[in-house]
């Protein structure tokens, strides 16, 4: 009986340690919280410090899409194929902000 209790205790302890480790890893890998109010702050921070060269490209895309132009036309208009950064580079840089488009 004593051995069974120790085994159960060890099992729960291992599960607890794994859970704490998983939560710690999850917090460090997410760039921003899922809170929609933090999404704007995350985007501003990424554009100011991590992806400053993408500001012009992303503003062009935003204005174009908000004007009702199709995504394909906006991509052709804003993605400068000969210069850096390309739209795909900016997308990778900004993808650290896990924001939902739903309001």
Biopython code that builds the backbone (N, CA, C, O; Angstrom):
import numpy as np
from Bio.PDB.StructureBuilder import StructureBuilder

atoms = [
    (1, "UNK", "N", (0.817, -1.196, 0.000)),
    (1, "UNK", "CA", (0.000, 0.000, 0.000)),
    (1, "UNK", "C", (0.864, 1.265, 0.000)),
    (1, "UNK", "O", (0.577, 2.233, -0.705)),
    (2, "UNK", "N", (1.920, 1.232, 0.802)),
    (2, "UNK", "CA", (2.836, 2.371, 0.886)),
    (2, "UNK", "C", (3.507, 2.628, -0.460)),
    (2, "UNK", "O", (3.689, 3.782, -0.847)),
    (3, "UNK", "N", (3.875, 1.568, -1.175)),
    (3, "UNK", "CA", (4.514, 1.700, -2.483)),
    (3, "UNK", "C", (3.579, 2.299, -3.517)),
    (3, "UNK", "O", (4.004, 3.075, -4.372)),
    (4, "UNK", "N", (2.301, 1.938, -3.437)),
    (4, "UNK", "CA", (1.311, 2.481, -4.368)),
    (4, "UNK", "C", (1.148, 3.987, -4.176)),
    (4, "UNK", "O", (1.034, 4.733, -5.149)),
    (5, "UNK", "N", (1.138, 4.427, -2.931)),
    (5, "UNK", "CA", (0.992, 5.854, -2.638)),
    (5, "UNK", "C", (2.179, 6.637, -3.185)),
    (5, "UNK", "O", (2.011, 7.715, -3.757)),
    (6, "UNK", "N", (3.376, 6.091, -3.007)),
    (6, "UNK", "CA", (4.569, 6.767, -3.516)),
    (6, "UNK", "C", (4.526, 6.865, -5.033)),
    (6, "UNK", "O", (4.892, 7.891, -5.607)),
    (7, "UNK", "N", (4.079, 5.798, -5.676)),
    (7, "UNK", "CA", (3.987, 5.792, -7.135)),
    (7, "UNK", "C", (2.970, 6.827, -7.622)),
    (7, "UNK", "O", (3.227, 7.548, -8.586)),
    (8, "UNK", "N", (1.830, 6.896, -6.961)),
    (8, "UNK", "CA", (0.804, 7.876, -7.331)),
    (8, "UNK", "C", (1.324, 9.293, -7.097)),
    (8, "UNK", "O", (1.129, 10.173, -7.936)),
    (9, "UNK", "N", (1.987, 9.515, -5.958)),
    (9, "UNK", "CA", (2.550, 10.832, -5.660)),
    (9, "UNK", "C", (3.576, 11.229, -6.712)),
    (9, "UNK", "O", (3.572, 12.367, -7.182)),
    (10, "UNK", "N", (4.450, 10.309, -7.082)),
    (10, "UNK", "CA", (5.463, 10.596, -8.099)),
    (10, "UNK", "C", (4.810, 10.917, -9.439)),
    (10, "UNK", "O", (5.257, 11.816, -10.152)),
    (11, "UNK", "N", (3.764, 10.189, -9.776)),
    (11, "UNK", "CA", (3.062, 10.429, -11.041)),
    (11, "UNK", "C", (2.450, 11.829, -11.066)),
    (11, "UNK", "O", (2.585, 12.556, -12.050)),
    (12, "UNK", "N", (1.780, 12.197, -9.982)),
    (12, "UNK", "CA", (1.195, 13.535, -9.914)),
    (12, "UNK", "C", (2.271, 14.615, -9.923)),
    (12, "UNK", "O", (2.092, 15.662, -10.544)),
    (13, "UNK", "N", (3.373, 14.372, -9.249)),
    (13, "UNK", "CA", (4.467, 15.340, -9.218)),
    (13, "UNK", "C", (5.036, 15.551, -10.619)),
    (13, "UNK", "O", (5.288, 16.688, -11.020)),
    (14, "UNK", "N", (5.238, 14.472, -11.361)),
    (14, "UNK", "CA", (5.759, 14.572, -12.730)),
    (14, "UNK", "C", (4.779, 15.339, -13.610)),
    (14, "UNK", "O", (5.192, 16.197, -14.391)),
    (15, "UNK", "N", (3.495, 15.044, -13.496)),
    (15, "UNK", "CA", (2.485, 15.766, -14.275)),
    (15, "UNK", "C", (2.482, 17.257, -13.922)),
    (15, "UNK", "O", (2.363, 18.108, -14.803)),
    (16, "UNK", "N", (2.611, 17.561, -12.646)),
    (16, "UNK", "CA", (2.643, 18.952, -12.210)),
    (16, "UNK", "C", (3.855, 19.682, -12.789)),
    (16, "UNK", "O", (3.724, 20.804, -13.277)),
    (17, "UNK", "N", (5.015, 19.065, -12.738)),
    (17, "UNK", "CA", (6.233, 19.670, -13.283)),
    (17, "UNK", "C", (6.099, 19.872, -14.790)),
    (17, "UNK", "O", (6.497, 20.913, -15.313)),
    (18, "UNK", "N", (5.546, 18.890, -15.487)),
    (18, "UNK", "CA", (5.344, 19.025, -16.931)),
    (18, "UNK", "C", (4.383, 20.166, -17.251)),
    (18, "UNK", "O", (4.602, 20.921, -18.198)),
    (19, "UNK", "N", (3.330, 20.287, -16.470)),
    (19, "UNK", "CA", (2.360, 21.359, -16.687)),
    (19, "UNK", "C", (3.001, 22.729, -16.479)),
    (19, "UNK", "O", (2.801, 23.635, -17.287)),
    (20, "UNK", "N", (3.759, 22.882, -15.419)),
    (20, "UNK", "CA", (4.438, 24.151, -15.150)),
    (20, "UNK", "C", (5.441, 24.461, -16.260)),
    (20, "UNK", "O", (5.532, 25.603, -16.710)),
    (21, "UNK", "N", (6.188, 23.461, -16.700)),
    (21, "UNK", "CA", (7.158, 23.660, -17.785)),
    (21, "UNK", "C", (6.454, 24.080, -19.064)),
    (21, "UNK", "O", (6.908, 24.992, -19.755)),
    (22, "UNK", "N", (5.353, 23.424, -19.380)),
    (22, "UNK", "CA", (4.598, 23.738, -20.591)),
    (22, "UNK", "C", (4.075, 25.171, -20.546)),
    (22, "UNK", "O", (4.139, 25.886, -21.546)),
    (23, "UNK", "N", (3.562, 25.592, -19.398)),
    (23, "UNK", "CA", (3.062, 26.962, -19.261)),
    (23, "UNK", "C", (4.190, 27.982, -19.390)),
    (23, "UNK", "O", (4.004, 29.040, -19.990)),
    (24, "UNK", "N", (5.350, 27.671, -18.833)),
    (24, "UNK", "CA", (6.489, 28.590, -18.941)),
    (24, "UNK", "C", (6.934, 28.727, -20.388)),
    (24, "UNK", "O", (7.231, 29.833, -20.842)),
    (25, "UNK", "N", (6.983, 27.627, -21.111)),
    (25, "UNK", "CA", (7.377, 27.657, -22.520)),
    (25, "UNK", "C", (6.342, 28.419, -23.334)),
    (25, "UNK", "O", (6.698, 29.216, -24.203)),
    (26, "UNK", "N", (5.088, 28.185, -23.065)),
    (26, "UNK", "CA", (4.009, 28.850, -23.794)),
    (26, "UNK", "C", (4.066, 30.365, -23.603)),
    (26, "UNK", "O", (3.852, 31.115, -24.556)),
    (27, "UNK", "N", (4.349, 30.817, -22.397)),
    (27, "UNK", "CA", (4.411, 32.257, -22.141)),
    (27, "UNK", "C", (5.589, 32.906, -22.840)),
    (27, "UNK", "O", (5.468, 34.032, -23.324)),
    (28, "UNK", "N", (6.722, 32.229, -22.907)),
    (28, "UNK", "CA", (7.898, 32.834, -23.531)),
    (28, "UNK", "C", (7.819, 32.826, -25.043)),
    (28, "UNK", "O", (8.446, 33.667, -25.687)),
    (29, "UNK", "N", (7.063, 31.898, -25.641)),
    (29, "UNK", "CA", (7.000, 31.835, -27.097)),
    (29, "UNK", "C", (5.964, 32.774, -27.686)),
    (29, "UNK", "O", (6.066, 33.139, -28.857)),
    (30, "UNK", "N", (4.981, 33.172, -26.914)),
    (30, "UNK", "CA", (3.973, 34.079, -27.477)),
    (30, "UNK", "C", (4.471, 35.511, -27.381)),
    (30, "UNK", "O", (4.884, 35.964, -26.314)),
    (31, "UNK", "N", (4.430, 36.219, -28.495)),
    (31, "UNK", "CA", (4.941, 37.588, -28.529)),
    (31, "UNK", "C", (3.998, 38.536, -27.804)),
    (31, "UNK", "O", (4.445, 39.458, -27.121)),
    (32, "UNK", "N", (2.720, 38.319, -27.946)),
    (32, "UNK", "CA", (1.729, 39.177, -27.309)),
    (32, "UNK", "C", (0.613, 38.303, -26.778)),
    (32, "UNK", "O", (0.415, 37.176, -27.232)),
    (33, "UNK", "N", (-0.098, 38.828, -25.827)),
    (33, "UNK", "CA", (-1.211, 38.066, -25.288)),
    (33, "UNK", "C", (-2.356, 38.057, -26.295)),
    (33, "UNK", "O", (-2.337, 38.787, -27.286)),
    (34, "UNK", "N", (-3.340, 37.226, -26.026)),
    (34, "UNK", "CA", (-4.500, 37.136, -26.910)),
    (34, "UNK", "C", (-5.484, 38.277, -26.670)),
    (34, "UNK", "O", (-6.483, 38.399, -27.379)),
    (35, "UNK", "N", (-5.206, 39.099, -25.686)),
    (35, "UNK", "CA", (-6.060, 40.239, -25.391)),
    (35, "UNK", "C", (-6.029, 41.212, -26.567)),
    (35, "UNK", "O", (-4.956, 41.642, -26.991)),
    (36, "UNK", "N", (-7.190, 41.556, -27.087)),
    (36, "UNK", "CA", (-7.238, 42.407, -28.277)),
    (36, "UNK", "C", (-6.685, 43.805, -28.013)),
    (36, "UNK", "O", (-6.210, 44.455, -28.944)),
    (37, "UNK", "N", (-6.733, 44.280, -26.780)),
    (37, "UNK", "CA", (-6.186, 45.605, -26.485)),
    (37, "UNK", "C", (-4.664, 45.598, -26.564)),
    (37, "UNK", "O", (-4.056, 46.635, -26.828)),
    (38, "UNK", "N", (-4.049, 44.454, -26.340)),
    (38, "UNK", "CA", (-2.596, 44.339, -26.411)),
    (38, "UNK", "C", (-2.124, 44.154, -27.851)),
    (38, "UNK", "O", (-0.941, 44.341, -28.137)),
    (39, "UNK", "N", (-3.009, 43.799, -28.743)),
    (39, "UNK", "CA", (-2.655, 43.543, -30.139)),
    (39, "UNK", "C", (-2.090, 44.798, -30.799)),
    (39, "UNK", "O", (-1.068, 44.738, -31.482)),
    (40, "UNK", "N", (-2.748, 45.919, -30.597)),
    (40, "UNK", "CA", (-2.275, 47.174, -31.181)),
    (40, "UNK", "C", (-0.899, 47.556, -30.662)),
    (40, "UNK", "O", (-0.050, 48.027, -31.419)),
    (41, "UNK", "N", (-0.683, 47.353, -29.370)),
    (41, "UNK", "CA", (0.619, 47.640, -28.779)),
    (41, "UNK", "C", (1.702, 46.746, -29.346)),
    (41, "UNK", "O", (2.826, 47.190, -29.579)),
    (42, "UNK", "N", (1.365, 45.490, -29.567)),
    (42, "UNK", "CA", (2.321, 44.548, -30.149)),
    (42, "UNK", "C", (2.701, 44.982, -31.558)),
    (42, "UNK", "O", (3.879, 44.974, -31.917)),
    (43, "UNK", "N", (1.720, 45.357, -32.348)),
    (43, "UNK", "CA", (1.984, 45.781, -33.725)),
    (43, "UNK", "C", (2.838, 47.045, -33.737)),
    (43, "UNK", "O", (3.791, 47.144, -34.510)),
    (44, "UNK", "N", (2.505, 48.005, -32.889)),
    (44, "UNK", "CA", (3.285, 49.246, -32.839)),
    (44, "UNK", "C", (4.732, 48.972, -32.435)),
    (44, "UNK", "O", (5.663, 49.539, -33.006)),
    (45, "UNK", "N", (4.909, 48.103, -31.453)),
    (45, "UNK", "CA", (6.258, 47.775, -30.985)),
    (45, "UNK", "C", (7.066, 47.079, -32.073)),
    (45, "UNK", "O", (8.240, 47.389, -32.277)),
    (46, "UNK", "N", (6.436, 46.141, -32.769)),
    (46, "UNK", "CA", (7.142, 45.422, -33.844)),
    (46, "UNK", "C", (7.540, 46.388, -34.958)),
    (46, "UNK", "O", (8.650, 46.304, -35.485)),
    (47, "UNK", "N", (6.643, 47.302, -35.316)),
    (47, "UNK", "CA", (6.949, 48.241, -36.399)),
    (47, "UNK", "C", (8.020, 49.246, -35.986)),
    (47, "UNK", "O", (8.809, 49.688, -36.820)),
    (48, "UNK", "N", (8.051, 49.608, -34.709)),
    (48, "UNK", "CA", (9.013, 50.608, -34.250)),
    (48, "UNK", "C", (10.407, 50.020, -34.026)),
    (48, "UNK", "O", (11.406, 50.643, -34.385)),
    (49, "UNK", "N", (10.479, 48.822, -33.434)),
    (49, "UNK", "CA", (11.775, 48.280, -33.039)),
    (49, "UNK", "C", (12.260, 47.106, -33.883)),
    (49, "UNK", "O", (13.449, 47.025, -34.194)),
    (50, "UNK", "N", (11.378, 46.211, -34.253)),
    (50, "UNK", "CA", (11.798, 44.964, -34.901)),
    (50, "UNK", "C", (11.674, 44.983, -36.418)),
    (50, "UNK", "O", (12.474, 44.346, -37.104)),
    (51, "UNK", "N", (10.705, 45.688, -36.950)),
    (51, "UNK", "CA", (10.459, 45.687, -38.398)),
    (51, "UNK", "C", (10.320, 47.113, -38.941)),
    (51, "UNK", "O", (9.377, 47.372, -39.689)),
    (52, "UNK", "N", (11.203, 48.041, -38.605)),
    (52, "UNK", "CA", (10.997, 49.430, -39.051)),
    (52, "UNK", "C", (11.039, 49.593, -40.563)),
    (52, "UNK", "O", (10.415, 50.511, -41.095)),
    (53, "UNK", "N", (11.749, 48.738, -41.258)),
    (53, "UNK", "CA", (11.821, 48.863, -42.720)),
    (53, "UNK", "C", (10.519, 48.442, -43.398)),
    (53, "UNK", "O", (10.336, 48.684, -44.592)),
    (54, "UNK", "N", (9.626, 47.823, -42.655)),
    (54, "UNK", "CA", (8.357, 47.354, -43.227)),
    (54, "UNK", "C", (7.241, 48.390, -43.138)),
    (54, "UNK", "O", (6.170, 48.184, -43.708)),
    (55, "UNK", "N", (7.464, 49.479, -42.450)),
    (55, "UNK", "CA", (6.398, 50.458, -42.217)),
    (55, "UNK", "C", (5.786, 50.944, -43.524)),
    (55, "UNK", "O", (4.563, 50.959, -43.660)),
    (56, "UNK", "N", (6.605, 51.338, -44.479)),
    (56, "UNK", "CA", (6.095, 51.865, -45.750)),
    (56, "UNK", "C", (5.276, 50.817, -46.494)),
    (56, "UNK", "O", (4.191, 51.111, -46.995)),
    (57, "UNK", "N", (5.793, 49.607, -46.565)),
    (57, "UNK", "CA", (5.094, 48.526, -47.270)),
    (57, "UNK", "C", (3.767, 48.205, -46.598)),
    (57, "UNK", "O", (2.751, 48.045, -47.275)),
    (58, "UNK", "N", (3.766, 48.108, -45.274)),
    (58, "UNK", "CA", (2.539, 47.759, -44.554)),
    (58, "UNK", "C", (1.507, 48.882, -44.612)),
    (58, "UNK", "O", (0.310, 48.611, -44.703)),
    (59, "UNK", "N", (1.945, 50.123, -44.561)),
    (59, "UNK", "CA", (0.997, 51.244, -44.702)),
    (59, "UNK", "C", (0.367, 51.244, -46.085)),
    (59, "UNK", "O", (-0.831, 51.486, -46.228)),
    (60, "UNK", "N", (1.176, 50.972, -47.104)),
    (60, "UNK", "CA", (0.657, 50.896, -48.471)),
    (60, "UNK", "C", (-0.420, 49.817, -48.565)),
    (60, "UNK", "O", (-1.489, 50.044, -49.132)),
    (61, "UNK", "N", (-0.129, 48.638, -48.002)),
    (61, "UNK", "CA", (-1.101, 47.535, -48.044)),
    (61, "UNK", "C", (-2.372, 47.902, -47.285)),
    (61, "UNK", "O", (-3.478, 47.638, -47.757)),
    (62, "UNK", "N", (-2.216, 48.509, -46.114)),
    (62, "UNK", "CA", (-3.387, 48.871, -45.310)),
    (62, "UNK", "C", (-4.284, 49.861, -46.049)),
    (62, "UNK", "O", (-5.497, 49.667, -46.124)),
    (63, "UNK", "N", (-3.692, 50.914, -46.589)),
    (63, "UNK", "CA", (-4.483, 51.910, -47.327)),
    (63, "UNK", "C", (-5.165, 51.288, -48.533)),
    (63, "UNK", "O", (-6.332, 51.566, -48.810)),
    (64, "UNK", "N", (-4.439, 50.453, -49.241)),
    (64, "UNK", "CA", (-4.974, 49.820, -50.444)),
    (64, "UNK", "C", (-6.150, 48.896, -50.105)),
    (64, "UNK", "O", (-7.196, 48.953, -50.751)),
    (65, "UNK", "N", (-5.971, 48.055, -49.098)),
    (65, "UNK", "CA", (-7.028, 47.106, -48.725)),
    (65, "UNK", "C", (-8.237, 47.824, -48.133)),
    (65, "UNK", "O", (-9.375, 47.458, -48.428)),
    (66, "UNK", "N", (-8.007, 48.835, -47.306)),
    (66, "UNK", "CA", (-9.117, 49.580, -46.718)),
    (66, "UNK", "C", (-9.888, 50.367, -47.764)),
    (66, "UNK", "O", (-11.052, 50.705, -47.548)),
    (67, "UNK", "N", (-9.262, 50.662, -48.886)),
    (67, "UNK", "CA", (-9.953, 51.357, -49.976)),
    (67, "UNK", "C", (-10.851, 50.405, -50.766)),
    (67, "UNK", "O", (-11.597, 50.838, -51.644)),
    (68, "UNK", "N", (-10.778, 49.116, -50.456)),
    (68, "UNK", "CA", (-11.630, 48.138, -51.122)),
    (68, "UNK", "C", (-10.995, 47.470, -52.323)),
    (68, "UNK", "O", (-11.668, 46.743, -53.053)),
    (69, "UNK", "N", (-9.721, 47.702, -52.539)),
    (69, "UNK", "CA", (-9.011, 47.084, -53.659)),
    (69, "UNK", "C", (-8.738, 45.622, -53.326)),
    (69, "UNK", "O", (-8.565, 45.267, -52.160)),
    (70, "UNK", "N", (-8.700, 44.780, -54.349)),
    (70, "UNK", "CA", (-8.471, 43.353, -54.112)),
    (70, "UNK", "C", (-7.062, 43.105, -53.583)),
    (70, "UNK", "O", (-6.147, 43.896, -53.813)),
    (71, "UNK", "N", (-6.910, 42.005, -52.880)),
    (71, "UNK", "CA", (-5.623, 41.648, -52.281)),
    (71, "UNK", "C", (-4.541, 41.483, -53.350)),
    (71, "UNK", "O", (-3.397, 41.888, -53.138)),
    (72, "UNK", "N", (-4.886, 40.901, -54.478)),
    (72, "UNK", "CA", (-3.910, 40.672, -55.553)),
    (72, "UNK", "C", (-3.394, 42.004, -56.096)),
    (72, "UNK", "O", (-2.190, 42.177, -56.286)),
    (73, "UNK", "N", (-4.312, 42.948, -56.346)),
    (73, "UNK", "CA", (-3.894, 44.262, -56.858)),
    (73, "UNK", "C", (-3.044, 45.010, -55.832)),
    (73, "UNK", "O", (-2.061, 45.659, -56.189)),
    (74, "UNK", "N", (-3.424, 44.919, -54.568)),
    (74, "UNK", "CA", (-2.649, 45.592, -53.519)),
    (74, "UNK", "C", (-1.253, 44.992, -53.402)),
    (74, "UNK", "O", (-0.276, 45.717, -53.216)),
    (75, "UNK", "N", (-1.158, 43.690, -53.508)),
    (75, "UNK", "CA", (0.146, 43.032, -53.431)),
    (75, "UNK", "C", (1.032, 43.488, -54.575)),
    (75, "UNK", "O", (2.214, 43.768, -54.375)),
    (76, "UNK", "N", (0.464, 43.564, -55.784)),
    (76, "UNK", "CA", (1.250, 44.025, -56.938)),
    (76, "UNK", "C", (1.676, 45.480, -56.768)),
    (76, "UNK", "O", (2.787, 45.852, -57.145)),
    (77, "UNK", "N", (0.803, 46.293, -56.208)),
    (77, "UNK", "CA", (1.098, 47.710, -56.046)),
    (77, "UNK", "C", (2.142, 47.954, -54.946)),
    (77, "UNK", "O", (3.028, 48.792, -55.113)),
    (78, "UNK", "N", (2.042, 47.239, -53.843)),
    (78, "UNK", "CA", (2.872, 47.545, -52.667)),
    (78, "UNK", "C", (4.125, 46.689, -52.525)),
    (78, "UNK", "O", (5.063, 47.090, -51.835)),
    (79, "UNK", "N", (4.162, 45.535, -53.153)),
    (79, "UNK", "CA", (5.312, 44.642, -53.005)),
    (79, "UNK", "C", (6.368, 45.011, -54.036)),
    (79, "UNK", "O", (6.218, 44.708, -55.220)),
    (80, "UNK", "N", (7.419, 45.656, -53.597)),
    (80, "UNK", "CA", (8.500, 46.062, -54.502)),
    (80, "UNK", "C", (9.435, 44.876, -54.692)),
    (80, "UNK", "O", (10.222, 44.556, -53.801)),
    (81, "UNK", "N", (9.357, 44.237, -55.822)),
    (81, "UNK", "CA", (10.115, 43.013, -56.064)),
    (81, "UNK", "C", (11.628, 43.219, -56.050)),
    (81, "UNK", "O", (12.372, 42.301, -55.705)),
    (82, "UNK", "N", (12.084, 44.403, -56.419)),
    (82, "UNK", "CA", (13.518, 44.634, -56.506)),
    (82, "UNK", "C", (14.135, 45.117, -55.202)),
    (82, "UNK", "O", (15.357, 45.096, -55.057)),
    (83, "UNK", "N", (13.334, 45.541, -54.273)),
    (83, "UNK", "CA", (13.897, 46.109, -53.054)),
    (83, "UNK", "C", (13.586, 45.244, -51.835)),
    (83, "UNK", "O", (12.723, 44.366, -51.865)),
    (84, "UNK", "N", (14.313, 45.523, -50.780)),
    (84, "UNK", "CA", (14.105, 44.846, -49.513)),
    (84, "UNK", "C", (13.443, 45.837, -48.568)),
    (84, "UNK", "O", (13.814, 47.010, -48.607)),
    (85, "UNK", "N", (12.535, 45.473, -47.760)),
    (85, "UNK", "CA", (11.980, 44.134, -47.567)),
    (85, "UNK", "C", (10.801, 43.876, -48.498)),
    (85, "UNK", "O", (10.071, 44.791, -48.879)),
    (86, "UNK", "N", (10.643, 42.651, -48.839)),
    (86, "UNK", "CA", (9.474, 42.242, -49.617)),
    (86, "UNK", "C", (8.300, 42.086, -48.667)),
    (86, "UNK", "O", (8.476, 42.054, -47.449)),
    (87, "UNK", "N", (7.130, 41.993, -49.215)),
    (87, "UNK", "CA", (5.929, 41.835, -48.408)),
    (87, "UNK", "C", (5.999, 40.552, -47.579)),
    (87, "UNK", "O", (5.554, 40.526, -46.431)),
    (88, "UNK", "N", (6.552, 39.499, -48.155)),
    (88, "UNK", "CA", (6.674, 38.231, -47.423)),
    (88, "UNK", "C", (7.610, 38.369, -46.224)),
    (88, "UNK", "O", (7.378, 37.748, -45.187)),
    (89, "UNK", "N", (8.668, 39.180, -46.354)),
    (89, "UNK", "CA", (9.574, 39.419, -45.224)),
    (89, "UNK", "C", (8.847, 40.150, -44.095)),
    (89, "UNK", "O", (9.016, 39.829, -42.918)),
    (90, "UNK", "N", (8.048, 41.122, -44.471)),
    (90, "UNK", "CA", (7.292, 41.882, -43.474)),
    (90, "UNK", "C", (6.249, 41.003, -42.792)),
    (90, "UNK", "O", (6.005, 41.133, -41.592)),
    (91, "UNK", "N", (5.648, 40.125, -43.550)),
    (91, "UNK", "CA", (4.656, 39.215, -42.982)),
    (91, "UNK", "C", (5.307, 38.320, -41.935)),
    (91, "UNK", "O", (4.734, 38.090, -40.871)),
    (92, "UNK", "N", (6.501, 37.815, -42.232)),
    (92, "UNK", "CA", (7.224, 36.974, -41.271)),
    (92, "UNK", "C", (7.566, 37.769, -40.020)),
    (92, "UNK", "O", (7.414, 37.278, -38.901)),
    (93, "UNK", "N", (8.026, 38.991, -40.215)),
    (93, "UNK", "CA", (8.415, 39.823, -39.080)),
    (93, "UNK", "C", (7.213, 40.150, -38.190)),
    (93, "UNK", "O", (7.317, 40.104, -36.964)),
    (94, "UNK", "N", (6.100, 40.472, -38.791)),
    (94, "UNK", "CA", (4.914, 40.864, -38.033)),
    (94, "UNK", "C", (4.131, 39.676, -37.488)),
    (94, "UNK", "O", (3.249, 39.859, -36.649)),
    (95, "UNK", "N", (4.432, 38.471, -37.944)),
    (95, "UNK", "CA", (3.664, 37.300, -37.511)),
    (95, "UNK", "C", (3.865, 36.979, -36.038)),
    (95, "UNK", "O", (3.137, 36.154, -35.486)),
    (96, "UNK", "N", (4.830, 37.610, -35.392)),
    (96, "UNK", "CA", (5.034, 37.396, -33.955)),
    (96, "UNK", "C", (3.831, 37.904, -33.163)),
    (96, "UNK", "O", (3.549, 37.404, -32.074)),
    (97, "UNK", "N", (3.123, 38.892, -33.705)),
    (97, "UNK", "CA", (1.903, 39.385, -33.065)),
    (97, "UNK", "C", (0.755, 38.481, -33.493)),
    (97, "UNK", "O", (0.359, 38.467, -34.659)),
    (98, "UNK", "N", (0.246, 37.753, -32.567)),
    (98, "UNK", "CA", (-0.844, 36.835, -32.875)),
    (98, "UNK", "C", (-2.163, 37.557, -32.583)),
    (98, "UNK", "O", (-2.729, 37.445, -31.496)),
    (99, "UNK", "N", (-2.622, 38.285, -33.569)),
    (99, "UNK", "CA", (-3.824, 39.094, -33.404)),
    (99, "UNK", "C", (-4.963, 38.513, -34.228)),
    (99, "UNK", "O", (-4.756, 37.927, -35.290)),
    (100, "UNK", "N", (-6.145, 38.688, -33.720)),
    (100, "UNK", "CA", (-7.334, 38.260, -34.441)),
    (100, "UNK", "C", (-7.923, 39.461, -35.161)),
    (100, "UNK", "O", (-7.908, 40.577, -34.641)),
    (101, "UNK", "N", (-8.438, 39.230, -36.350)),
    (101, "UNK", "CA", (-9.057, 40.318, -37.109)),
    (101, "UNK", "C", (-10.462, 40.615, -36.609)),
    (101, "UNK", "O", (-11.027, 41.657, -36.943)),
    (102, "UNK", "N", (-11.029, 39.726, -35.820)),
    (102, "UNK", "CA", (-12.383, 39.931, -35.309)),
    (102, "UNK", "C", (-12.369, 40.992, -34.224)),
    (102, "UNK", "O", (-11.470, 41.026, -33.384)),
    (103, "UNK", "N", (-13.366, 41.850, -34.250)),
    (103, "UNK", "CA", (-13.449, 42.921, -33.245)),
    (103, "UNK", "C", (-14.506, 42.568, -32.240)),
    (103, "UNK", "O", (-14.745, 43.330, -31.303)),
]
sb = StructureBuilder()
sb.init_structure("model")
sb.init_model(0)
sb.init_chain("A")
sb.init_seg("    ")
for serial, (resi, resn, name, xyz) in enumerate(atoms, 1):
    if name == "N":
        sb.init_residue(resn, " ", resi, " ")
    sb.init_atom(name, np.array(xyz, "f"), 0.0, 1.0, " ", f" {name:<3s}", serial, name[0])
structure = sb.get_structure()
